[in-house]
Amino acid sequence: MGSPEEARVRLPQLRLDELLGELQARLDAARGTRDRVHSLLEAVLAVGRELDLEQALHSIVEAAAALVDAEYAALGVIGPDGRRLSAFHTVGVSAEQIAQIGPYPEGHGILGELIRHPEPLRLAKISDHPSSYGFPAHHPPMNTFLGVPIRVRDQIFGNLYLTEKRGGAQFDEDDVSVTLTLAVAAGVAIDNARLYEESRLRERWLRANAEITHRLMSDGPHTEVLGLIAERAGEITGSALAAVALPVQDAEALAVEIAVGMDAEAHRGLVLPLDRSLMGLAFSGAAPVNSTDVGRDERIALEPPRFGGLGPAVAVPIGTGETGARGVVLLARKAGEPAFTATEIETLQAFAAQAAIAMELAERRQDVEQVAVLKDRDRIARDLHDLAIQRLFATGMTLQSAGRFIGHTEASERVTRAVDDLDETIKIIRSTIFGLRTRGGPGEDRLRARAVQVAGEAAPVLGFAPSVRMEGLLDTDVPKEIADHVVAVLSEALTNIARHAHAGRAEVALSTNGREVRLSVTDNGVGVPADGRRSGLRNMAERAEQLGGRLELREPDGGGTALLWRVPLSKP
């Protein structure tokens, strides 16, 4: 044993070592706290610098993982329904692993627990929680867990999920505090990014409206302007398909004038009923109609097939109010993509309303120009009547009177012929005056409307409504004489299907390229019997031959009959 003096020497030394050790620990803790605060400030600054929403979300996930030293981190964005996740951003899991695991989670289990109860959740072992029900195949093992909600203006935007603290340690209260602080900064950053994104989106819509207005007011072709409306709306909303339909004159239907994007050919020229189509419902209701899955919407007739691979869709009327809807724009995204939000639909509605105003202004300007033309024609007709005809008539009377004093027979005959020529000239001028004074407005019997009407009248006899597709300037390029033949052939063809084909489907396609008009009527019936009556077909063939065209009949691969009636718009 040592002496009492040696014990007294060792005791202060031990206490000094303990004090020095405690001081060192506190210094290390202070240094760690300083470093962590410094890292938190850097993370807040890094997150706040991002204005692109997707990049901001990714930066938030990366910063959270670094701050609490987590191996895996994710940010789940809560969808509009408030119950499921609509987007998922991850850190720590490779693209190959994500592909093996499968679709991103929708918010079940522990993730759903945080959605239902938006409060910090810290777990030592995920599997011990009652809401846990395991991981999918190929998912990396995860035990420790820390989740915190992200609020944006008092609304829950999503949640931060952190798992597997490195070194096998548990998440502690400091981790919770740091993550909550980052979540507050993330909420501000997300709000700023959203506002920036909305401002850029508004700018794009304004530019599109200005472009459409300029094109309309500079006498751009009507179809070109409609195409511009569809293209810009599709681009800005990230849609796979964009289409514009206009009402058929004097018929309860819409004709798809423009379609761009995915399977556009299946939509272009299609005539849609008002009660069994998304565009028809929007037009008749004068309000937007939204669908989360247009390919499975019970309100829509799916014949002919045209929505393969498409999912969320919205139809918005172009203009409402006193003038009513001028048409409808349809936008559809690919299957699996987010549905159109209320904000997107509201913005699209404003865009369509502005487009309608531009269309109305252009039409008013055309009306003013037309009135000016008519006034000018009236002036010309009045001048011809009051000046030219009167002078010609007076000249004719003078020659006729002078003819009586001409003794030479040949000279007298020449004067008489000149008087007759003057009379004929007066008749021509009077015919011209009548033409000038005729206000040639839109005809009551337009080919588009008549074709739709014939198809509609055939529906009760057929037992189903035939699909109708029309393309080209049918109302302006096809003369009335030929249009009458087209309507008669269409009526005869549908009647033959109803009487003899026993079909369950019929498709009508009517088009013109400015040189000829083509009418195609196809059914899936029993075909034309070899020994059957052909008087109807003979009549249709004779009509085509009279106009310099022809009738073709064939049997499609799937059975039935395909009739093609085509004639030139001017006789050769």
Disulfide bonds with the S-S distance in Angstrom:
none
